[in-house]
Amino acid sequence: MRLGILIYSLGGGGAERVVSHLLPYFSERKIEVHLFLMHATAGYDIPESVQVHYIENSNPAESGVYKLIKIPLLAIRYAKLLKQLDITHSLSLLTRPNYINILSRKFTSKKFKLIISERGQPSLQYSYKGLQSTINKFLIRKLYAKADSIICNSMGNRDDLITNFGISKGKIEVLNNPIDLDKVDKIDPIADYFDSRYFNIITVGRLNKGKNHKLLIDAVENIDGIRLYILGEGELENELKTIIVERNLGKKIFFMGFDPLPYKYLKAADLFIFGSNHEGFPNVLLEAMACGLPILSTNCKSGPDEILKLDVPLKDDIMITDYGILTPVNNKRLMIKGIEYFRTNTEYLLKTKKNSLERVRRFDKSSILRKYETCILATE
């Protein structure tokens, strides 16, 4: 087997983190692995045995429509590489690489097994008005069914593809995101980074519209005695920093940039907060739980309710579980209520820390990466 893995880049993100686990896993099993990228950003180490190829050097500032227009050309380039390198199995992650992977079959006689991985909730991710969303929904309906196998990282993703895009249930395998618990366990909390006089809240994620960092800023703005730390980079960074300056919140809210190993900060904080509008299966919740952090997250589709094992969803109140609290999406009032619940219920906060460390063992990388191998080989 010669395995090709296609993804936009190895910058920060959940899909990128999964690839960072897959590369050494397959390399250690003496499987020839080729990594195909569309941008040179790399926040993770690449094993020396993995050959890296670029089908383009994308400009991150390109418009979404232009990126879509380029897809056939990139599919032609990818098809040539698949034939040249004699790739037998091609795995792609994220929407645009998935399009390229599927369309590449149109441009080569080379026979290969085609596996795509959907990491988000397409019906919500492309629910915004505009040509780009319309085109993406059309392409998912037309192309995804042509893959030999589809890997989703949550039951919510799977159900979205089945219900809203007509994908056959039998074609989809659900494999949750893995986490390297051994690596997390070896990292010590960073000493004296947070001021113990405050209740220190931390979040991790790309600074984009879907992650909804503005909700978190709005929620903490008028609560005394707390600080919010934001780990991540993205297109909304300048806009969010402008809000901080305009509201005079520079001593309360702090931007920390991107760090591929955020565990030293997570282990030292008091609470992990997450305001996303939609997700696939958020790795950062697993990472926070592995660091013994209680979770306060929106109950976005999909992932958080599966991770925290929510029994009954609510639309008008916070949802308390054994592992943390969920709130309705984009609800400032209930996000504030969740913060205050943790601050005033020390016994519950400590209980969720203990429970989270036990729950996260279910997502250890060793078992999930074996499932990836089985799923890919099943397409032989």
N, C-alpha and C positions, 0 to 999 in steps of 0.2 A: 504493500500500500504506500502510495505517495500522497500525502495530505497537503492540500492547499487551504490556508485560512485567509480570508479576505475581510478586511475591516478598514474604516476610513483612516484611523491613526491609532497610536497607543498612548494618546493623551489621557487625561482624567475621565473616568466614567465607568459605569458598571460593566458594560460589554467589554471594554478594554481590560478591566480587571479579570474577567473570565478568561480572555485570551492569554493574559499573563500567567494564568494557572495552566492552561492547556498546552502552551509551548513546551515548558520543561517536562510536563507529564508524558507527552508523546515522544519527546526526545529521549527520555530515560528508557522508554520501551523500544528504542532503536528503530522508530518509525521516521522515515524521511519527511521532514516538515518544511514547507515553504510559506513564508508570511508575505502577503500582498497588501500594500498600503497605498493610500491616496494622498497622504500628507506625512511629512517627516517627523512630526511631533511624537516624542517617545518618553513617557513618564515611567516606564517599567523596563526592567532588564530583559534582553533577548538572549536566549542561550546561543553560544557560539556555533552550535551545530545547525541552527535554523538559518536558512537562506532567506534574505529579505529582498523583495522586488517592489518597485514603485510603478503603478500603472498611470500615475500622474503626480504632480506636485501642486495640489489644489490651493487656491487662494481662499482663505477663510472668509474674506469679505465679499465673495461672489454672491450674487442673488440666488435665491432658491430656485427660481425658474431656470436660470442659466445652468445651474448644477443638474437639473433634470434634463435639459436639452443635450448635455454632454454624455448622457448615459450610454447611448448606442456606440459612440466612439470608444468609450472606456470598456464596453463589453467586447468590442473587436480586439482591443489591446489585450484584455484578459484572456480571451479565447486563444490568441496566438501563444501566450505564455503557458497556458494549460497544455497545449499540444507540444510546445517546445520542451517543456519540463516533464512531460508524460505524467501529469497529475491524474491520479485515479479517483480521488475523493476531494470535492471542493465544498468547504464550509464557509458561509458568509454570515456576518453578524451586523445588524442594523439595516434600516430600510433601503438606502441607496446602494450599498454593497449587495444587498439581496437582489435588487433589480439587475445589477450588472452580472451577477452570478447566473441568474436565470437566462438572461438574454444572450450570454456568451455561447450557449448551446446553438443559437441560430447561426453562429459564425465559425463553427468548426465541426469537422466530422469526427473529432476525438470523442470517444465514449468515456464518460466519467459519471460518478455518482454525485448528485447535487443535493446538498443539505443547506437550508437557510435557517437562521435563528431570528425570530421576532422578539424584541426586548421590551416593547412598549405596548400601549393600548391604542392601536391605530385609529379607532373611531373617535377617540378623545384627542389624541395627538394631532389629528387633522380635522378637528371640528371647527377650527377658526375659519372665518370667511376669507375667500381669496382663491385665486387661480391655483396657487401651489397646493393647497389642501385638496381641492377638487381633483387635480391631476394625480396626487398621491393615492387617494382613495380608489380612483379608477385603475391605477397600475397594480395596486394590491389585489383587487378583485380579478384582474386579468392574468397576472403573472404568478402569484404565490402558489396557485393550484398546480403549476407546472413543475414545481420542485419534487424531488423524490421523497423528501422528508422535511418536516418543519419542527424545529425545537422551540418551544415557548418556555419562558422562565417562571410562569405562574399559571394557575388554573384560570384566572381572569383573562389573561392574554389569549389562552386557547379558546375560551368561550366567545371572546370578541371576534376572533377570526371565523369561528363556526357560524355565529349568529349574524354578524354584520357583513361578512365578506364571502360567505358560501364555501368555506374550506371544509373538506371532508375530515371528520373527527379521526378517522383511521390513519390519516397522514401525519397527525400531530403527536409529538411526545413532549411531556412536561418535565423539564429538568430545572430545579431551582438553582439559583446562583450559589456557587461554592464559596467558602471562606477558609482561609488558612489559619486554623486555630493555633497550631504550633507556633507560627510566626507571631501572632498576636500575643500569645502567652509570654514570649521571650522579651517583649518590649516593656520597659519601665515607664511609668508616668513621668512627664517632665516636671521637675521640681520648681515650685514657686512661680509657675507661669501665670496662674490665676490668683487674683487677690481673694483671700479667704473671707474677707469682710462682705463679699457679695455672693449671691446665688448665681453661679456661672453656667450659662447655657451655651451649647455649641451646636452648630449645624454644618453639614458637609454636602456639597452639591454644585453642579454647574450654575452659573449666574445667568439663567435664562428665564423666559416667561413661564414655562411649565413648572419650574421649581418654586415659583412664587415667594421669593425672599421678602418681597414687600409686605406680605402678610405678617411675617415674623417681626419685621421692623415696626409695623403698626401696632402689633400686640405688645411689644416690650416698651414702647415709647413712654408710656405714662405709669409704668410700674416701678416703684422705688426699690432699691436694694438689689437689682439684678444687672447682669451684663450679658450681652449676646456676642458670640464670636462666630464669624462666618468663614469657613474653609472652602475655597473654590475660585474658579475663574470663569469668565464668559462674557458674552456680548453686552450684558446689562451692567457690567461692573461700574462704568462711569456714571450711568444713570442712578444706580443705587447709592454710590458714594456722594453724588450731588444731593440726594434726599437727606443723607446723614448730615451734611454740612448745613443745608437749609433749615433743618430742624434742631440744629445744635446738639447732635447726639454723639459727637466724636469721643466723648468720655464714657459712653455707654455701649456703643456698638463698634466692633472692630473687624476689619477684613484681614485675613491671614494668608491669602493666596492659595495656591494648590500645593498639596503635599501627598505623594503617593502612599505614604505611611502615616496616616493621621492618628494612629493608636496612642502615641505618647500624649497627645492632647485630649483625646477622648477619655483616657483613663484618669485624667486629672480634673475633668469637669464634673458638674453636679447633675446635669440633665441634657439629654439629646433631644433636639426639636427639629421637626421636619414639616414643611408647609406645602408640599407638592400638590399640583392640580391633578396630575395623572402620572402613573408609573408603570413599569413592567413588574419588576420584583426588586425593590431598592436594596442594593448591597449595603448601603450605609446604615440601614437599620440593623443588619446582622453584625456589622463591624462595631456599632455602638453597644449592642447586647454582649458581644464577645469581650468588650472592655468593662463590663459590669455597669453600664449606664442604663438608667430607666429611660423609656421612650415616650415622647409626646409627638404624635404625628397626625396629619390629616388622614381620614379614612378614604384616600383616593383609590381609584381603580387603576391598577390592581396591585396586590402584594401586601400592604400593611395589615389587612384583616387576616390574611393567611399566616403571616409571621407571628402576629400577636394573638392568634386564635380567638378572634372575636365571634361571639355567639349571636348577638342580636344587634344589628345596626340601628342607629338612631339619627334623626335629622335635626332634633331640637335640643340635644344635650350632649355632654361628653360621654364617651364610651369607655368604661373602666374594665381592664382585663388584668390577668395575673402578671402580665409582662409590661404593661404601660397603658397609656390613655390615647384613644383616638378621638378626633373631632371632625365634624363635617367640613368639607372642602371650603376654603376661603371664608371662614367664619371667625372674624376677629374676636368677637365677644366670647366664644367658647374656647378659643385658643388661650385667651387670658385666663379663663376659668380653669383650664387644664394646668397652666403654670402655677396658679395659686393653690390648686389642689395638691400638687407635689410639694410646694413650699410649706404648706400647713399640715401635711400628713406624713411625718417623718417615718412612721412605722410602715406605711404603704410604700414609700420610696425605697426603703431598705429591702422590703420584701421583693419588689420588682427587680432589684439588682441581683438578688440571689436566684430568682426564677429565670431571669434572662440568661444567666450563665449556663443553666441547665438546658434551656430550650434551644440555644444556638448550636449545641452539639449535633442536633439533627441536620445541620447544614455544613458539616465539616467537609472539606474538599476531597478527602480520600475516597469517600463513597460516591460523591456526585461526579467526579472526574471519571471514575470507572463506568458510570452510567453513560457519560458522553461517548466513551470508547465503544461501548456496546451498541449505542444508538447509531453511530457512524458505521460500524462494521455490519450492522443489520441491513444496510442498504447494498451489501455485496451482491 
